[in-house]
Structures are given as C-alpha cells and as structure tokens.
C-alpha cells in the first residue's frame, strides 16, 4: 500500500501501540486492549491510514472480526475505500434496512471463517450492542470519533462498553476538541480507560475548575 510520509508515521505510531498489546494480558487476565487516535485534519487520509493499520493486524494474525462505526453519511465511503486500498481478503457487511435485517447480517457474519467487516452508523450501533458483542470484533474503528464527546449519551456509553471488549481500537477525527478540552474524556474512555479512568466526575474535578452559574462551565 502506497502511503504518504505522514500516513506512514501515523500507521507506525498505531502499530507500535498495538504490537505491545499482542499476547499480553492485564492483571485480571483479560485481553490487554490497546487504543490509538489518529487526530488528522480533513484530507490527510485517515481512512487509508486506518486500512493500512488493519492490514498490519491481519498480516500478524490478529484480525478476524472488524467493526467500523461512522456517521450514516459516510458509511458507503468506507466500503469504497476498502475496495480501493485493502490488500487483504475480507467480506464486508454494510448494515442497511431495519433492525431485524441488521441483526441477521451480524449473525451471518459471526459464523464465517474469513475476515468479516461490519460497517454501521452510530445511531444503530448502540441499539445493536448485544449483537455486536456476540460478533466479538478484534478491532473497532470509530470514525469521526468526536461524535463520542458527550459521554452521557446512549451511543457513547455503548461504544465505551464495546471498546472495553475489543483488543484493538482506533479513533479517527480532525476535531478531537470541538468546544472545550473536557471533550476528550469520553473519546479516550473508548480508546483506553487507563488513560483518564472511567469516572467523568473524577476526571473533571482533577483537571478542570468549574465556573459560571451553577458551576457548570469547565475552565
């Protein structure tokens, strides 16, 4: 795969993190999950870089199930970019239709032996959480990951839980901070709960001074 220099550096950055997690386990005996964020501006090629990282995982026999969660408007872009850049065999399932049809597609993907890739939008992902957990993805890619900045929403909480079960995670966004620096908590909670912990209140109290009426504005 031909990459520009900045894309190669981003790939190598993520790979260096993922390599440390292979065959390691945490203190509870659970898989040592790893997360990397590609904080690249629009037009820098986050998608092709993520595909290159996926290829590395596949080549190192770490990838059999892959989940891509993205805004509805760009789901088909992922399918097209995989066809264009992926240099490894796979079967892709772009989840469409009503919820029962999406559940059926996930079930069918569970029992295939080759690399299975599910592409779904954020609004559907949290409604399909149990089905996705049964699919057991090795890698979860959260595209436009700033969609998770509000940690109290159903879709963010669901992505946190899904992320806790996946061994590898990628978050792609060019705008990790869209309003306040406090936006990073939920996104990094998905990536790696060891970075800022699992409690938003503890994170807020440690890193921010709350001001304004009712002390609701982080400073």
C-alpha positions in Angstrom: 0.0 0.0 0.0 1.5 3.4 -1.0 1.2 5.9 1.7 2.4 9.5 2.1 5.1 10.1 4.8 2.6 11.5 7.3 0.3 8.5 6.8 3.3 6.1 7.3 4.2 7.8 10.5 0.6 7.6 11.7 0.4 3.9 10.8 3.7 3.2 12.6 2.5 5.1 15.7 -0.6 3.0 16.0 1.3 -0.2 15.1 3.8 0.5 17.9 1.0 0.6 20.4 -0.8 -2.4 19.1 2.4 -4.5 18.9 2.8 -4.1 22.7 -0.7 -5.4 23.3 -0.3 -8.7 21.4 -0.3 -11.7 23.6 -0.4 -9.5 26.8 -3.0 -9.6 29.5 -3.9 -7.2 32.2 -3.9 -8.0 35.9 -7.4 -9.5 35.7 -6.4 -11.9 32.9 -8.5 -10.1 30.3 -7.0 -9.3 26.9 -4.7 -6.3 27.1 -6.7 -3.9 24.9 -5.0 -1.0 23.1 -6.2 2.2 21.5 -4.7 4.7 19.2 -6.2 8.0 18.0 -5.4 9.4 14.5 -6.0 13.1 15.0 -5.6 14.1 11.4 -7.2 17.1 9.7 -9.7 16.6 6.9 -7.9 15.5 3.6 -5.0 13.9 5.4 -6.1 10.4 4.7 -7.4 9.0 8.0 -9.3 6.2 6.2 -6.5 4.8 4.1 -4.2 5.0 7.2 -6.7 3.0 9.2 -6.9 0.4 6.4 -3.1 0.2 6.5 -3.2 -0.4 10.2 -5.8 -3.1 9.7 -3.7 -4.8 7.2 -0.8 -4.9 9.6 -3.1 -6.6 12.2 -4.3 -9.1 9.5 -0.8 -9.9 8.5 0.1 -10.6 12.1 -2.9 -12.9 12.5 -4.6 -10.5 14.9 -7.7 -9.7 12.9 -10.7 -11.9 12.1 -13.6 -9.6 13.1 -13.6 -5.8 12.4 -16.2 -3.2 13.3 -16.3 0.2 11.7 -18.7 2.8 13.3 -19.2 6.0 11.4 -21.8 8.7 10.7 -24.5 7.4 8.3 -23.4 9.8 5.5 -20.0 8.2 5.1 -20.7 4.5 5.5 -20.5 3.9 1.8 -17.2 5.8 1.6 -15.7 3.1 3.8 -16.9 0.3 1.6 -15.4 2.1 -1.4 -12.1 2.9 0.3 -11.8 -0.8 1.4 -12.3 -1.9 -2.2 -9.7 0.6 -3.4 -6.9 0.2 -0.8 -7.3 -3.0 1.2 -4.7 -5.6 0.1 -6.1 -8.4 2.2 -9.1 -10.7 1.7 -12.3 -9.8 3.5 -16.1 -9.9 3.4 -17.8 -6.6 4.2 -21.3 -6.1 5.6 -22.7 -2.6 5.2 -25.7 -2.7 7.6 -28.8 -1.4 5.9 -32.5 -1.7 6.4 -34.5 -2.2 9.5 -33.1 -3.5 12.8 -34.0 -7.2 12.2 -32.1 -7.2 8.9 -29.1 -5.7 10.6 -29.2 -8.3 13.3 -29.4 -11.0 10.7 -26.4 -9.7 8.9 -24.4 -9.7 12.1 -25.4 -13.2 12.9 -24.4 -14.4 9.5 -21.0 -12.7 9.8 -20.4 -14.5 13.1 -20.2 -17.9 11.6 -17.9 -17.1 8.6 -14.3 -18.2 8.8 -12.7 -15.4 6.8 -12.1 -11.8 7.8 -15.5 -10.2 8.4 -16.0 -6.4 8.4 -19.2 -4.8 9.7 -19.9 -1.1 8.9 -22.6 0.6 10.9 -23.7 4.0 11.9 -23.5 5.3 15.5 -27.3 5.5 15.9 -27.7 1.8 15.1 -24.6 0.6 16.9 -25.9 1.2 20.4 -29.2 -0.5 19.5 -27.2 -3.5 18.2 -24.8 -3.6 21.2 -25.6 -7.2 22.2 -25.4 -8.5 18.7 -22.1 -6.7 18.1 -20.7 -8.1 21.4 -21.6 -11.6 20.1 -19.8 -10.7 16.8 -16.8 -10.1 19.1 -14.7 -7.7 17.0 -11.0 -7.7 17.3 -10.7 -4.1 16.0 -13.2 -1.3 16.4 -12.7 1.9 14.3 -14.7 4.9 15.5 -14.7 7.3 12.6 -15.5 11.0 13.3 -14.8 10.0 16.9 -15.7 13.4 18.2 -19.3 12.0 18.0 -18.5 10.4 21.3 -17.5 13.7 23.1 -20.7 13.7 25.2 -20.2 10.7 27.4 -23.7 10.6 28.8 -25.4 9.6 25.6 -26.6 6.1 24.9 -24.3 5.8 21.8 -21.2 6.9 23.8 -21.9 4.6 26.7 -22.4 1.7 24.3 -19.1 2.5 22.5 -17.3 2.5 25.8 -18.6 -0.9 26.6 -17.8 -2.3 23.2 -14.4 -0.8 23.4 -13.7 -2.5 26.7 -14.2 -5.8 25.0 -12.2 -5.2 21.8 -8.5 -5.8 21.8 -7.7 -3.0 19.3 -9.3 0.3 18.8 -8.8 3.3 16.5 -10.4 6.7 16.9 -10.3 8.9 13.8 -11.1 12.7 14.0 -9.7 16.0 12.9 -11.6 17.8 15.7 -11.0 16.0 19.0 -11.9 19.2 20.8 -15.0 20.8 19.3 -16.0 23.0 22.2 -14.0 22.6 25.4 -10.9 20.5 26.3 -13.3 18.4 28.5 -14.5 16.8 25.2 -11.5 14.4 25.3 -12.7 12.3 28.2 -15.4 10.3 26.5 -13.3 9.7 23.4 -10.3 8.4 25.4 -12.7 6.4 27.6 -13.5 4.5 24.5 -9.8 4.1 23.4 -8.2 3.2 26.7 -9.9 3.5 30.1 -6.5 3.5 31.8 -5.6 7.0 30.4 -8.2 9.1 32.2 -10.1 6.4 34.1 -13.8 5.6 33.9 -15.3 8.4 36.0 -16.1 11.6 34.3 -16.6 13.3 37.6 -13.2 12.4 38.9 -11.6 13.4 35.6 -13.4 16.8 35.6 -12.6 17.5 39.3 -8.9 16.7 38.7 -8.3 18.7 35.5 -10.9 21.5 35.4 -12.1 24.3 37.5 -15.9 24.7 37.2 -17.2 28.2 36.9 -20.2 30.1 35.8 -23.8 29.9 37.0 -24.2 26.7 39.0 -20.6 25.8 38.4 -21.4 24.1 35.1 -18.7 25.6 32.9 -15.3 23.9 32.8 -12.3 26.2 32.8 
